[in-house]
Amino acid sequence: MIELMNRYIKNAVEKQYQIDIDTATKKEIDNIKEINVSDLTMDKDASIWDFLDFHNLVKLDCSYLPIIELITKNCPNLEYLRWEGVRGAKINIDITKKQ
């Protein structure tokens, strides 16, 4: 489930929620409603930001990151997306619901 997660997302979630993403239960993951990864890195190798596993995400701040692809599939509760200052020449934002 979590094996392809960007390490910056993983570290931010672990710090904010004090859980180990690799061993977290479905309930622990489902309790994550807000993620702030704003300005965590300028690493161009971290250009794919996939939040697919966070089904109950309501608020996401990914400002000031080198994003080429932002994936929030299956996040039907997402109400707030902050992405000002995103640094990517061609940005693909996928906010569709997973089928």
RATA-V824672 format. One record per residue. N is the residue number from 1. RES is the residue in one letter. SS is DSSP state (@ for helix, = for strand, . for the rest). PSI is psi in radians with two decimals (NA if undefined). D_FIRST is the distance of its C-alpha to the first C-alpha in Angstrom with 2 decimals. Layout:
n = [N,N]
res = [RES,RES]
ss = [SS,SS]
psi = [PSI,PSI]
d_first = [D_FIRST,D_FIRST]
This chain:
n = [1,2,3,4,5,6,7,8,9,10,11,12,13,14,15,16,17,18,19,20,21,22,23,24,25,26,27,28,29,30,31,32,33,34,35,36,37,38,39,40,41,42,43,44,45,46,47,48,49,50,51,52,53,54,55,56,57,58,59,60,61,62,63,64,65,66,67,68,69,70,71,72,73,74,75,76,77,78,79,80,81,82,83,84,85,86,87,88,89,90,91,92,93,94,95,96,97,98,99]
res = [M,I,E,L,M,N,R,Y,I,K,N,A,V,E,K,Q,Y,Q,I,D,I,D,T,A,T,K,K,E,I,D,N,I,K,E,I,N,V,S,D,L,T,M,D,K,D,A,S,I,W,D,F,L,D,F,H,N,L,V,K,L,D,C,S,Y,L,P,I,I,E,L,I,T,K,N,C,P,N,L,E,Y,L,R,W,E,G,V,R,G,A,K,I,N,I,D,I,T,K,K,Q]
ss = [.,.,.,.,.,.,@,@,@,@,@,@,@,@,@,@,@,.,.,.,.,.,.,.,.,@,@,@,@,@,.,.,.,=,=,=,.,.,.,.,.,.,.,.,.,.,.,=,=,=,.,.,.,.,.,.,.,.,=,=,=,.,.,.,.,.,.,.,=,=,=,.,.,.,.,.,.,.,.,=,=,=,.,.,.,.,.,.,.,.,.,=,=,=,.,.,.,.,.]
psi = [-0.85,-0.02,-0.43,0.13,2.34,2.31,-0.47,-0.66,-0.85,-0.87,-0.70,-0.76,-0.76,-0.70,-0.80,-0.64,0.00,0.83,2.72,1.94,-0.63,-0.45,0.11,2.54,2.88,-0.69,-0.73,-0.75,-0.74,-0.40,-0.12,1.99,-0.35,2.36,2.31,1.92,0.30,2.28,0.57,-0.49,2.77,0.28,1.94,-0.31,-0.23,0.95,-0.15,2.13,1.77,1.99,0.39,-0.62,-0.19,1.34,-0.46,0.31,2.26,-0.64,2.28,2.20,1.94,0.62,2.63,0.78,2.75,1.20,2.27,-0.64,2.16,2.07,2.06,0.57,2.55,0.55,1.17,-0.28,0.00,2.03,-0.43,2.13,1.98,2.16,0.53,2.56,0.27,2.33,1.63,2.31,-0.72,1.92,2.25,2.02,2.07,1.86,0.35,2.78,2.36,2.36,NA]
d_first = [0.00,3.80,5.90,7.80,8.74,12.52,14.05,16.42,14.01,12.45,16.08,17.40,15.08,15.75,19.41,19.80,18.17,18.84,15.50,13.49,10.01,9.07,10.68,10.59,10.96,9.98,13.57,13.44,10.76,12.88,15.93,15.22,17.80,18.97,17.86,20.57,19.92,23.44,25.37,23.04,23.72,25.77,23.81,23.95,21.17,18.80,19.67,16.34,14.95,11.80,11.32,9.35,7.09,10.57,12.17,15.30,16.10,19.88,21.02,19.83,22.15,21.41,25.10,26.69,23.82,23.98,21.72,21.95,18.92,17.64,14.85,14.77,13.97,13.55,15.20,18.39,19.77,19.95,23.66,24.16,23.08,25.12,25.08,28.68,29.59,26.53,27.63,26.66,29.18,27.19,24.49,22.18,20.87,18.64,18.88,18.69,17.05,14.39,16.35]
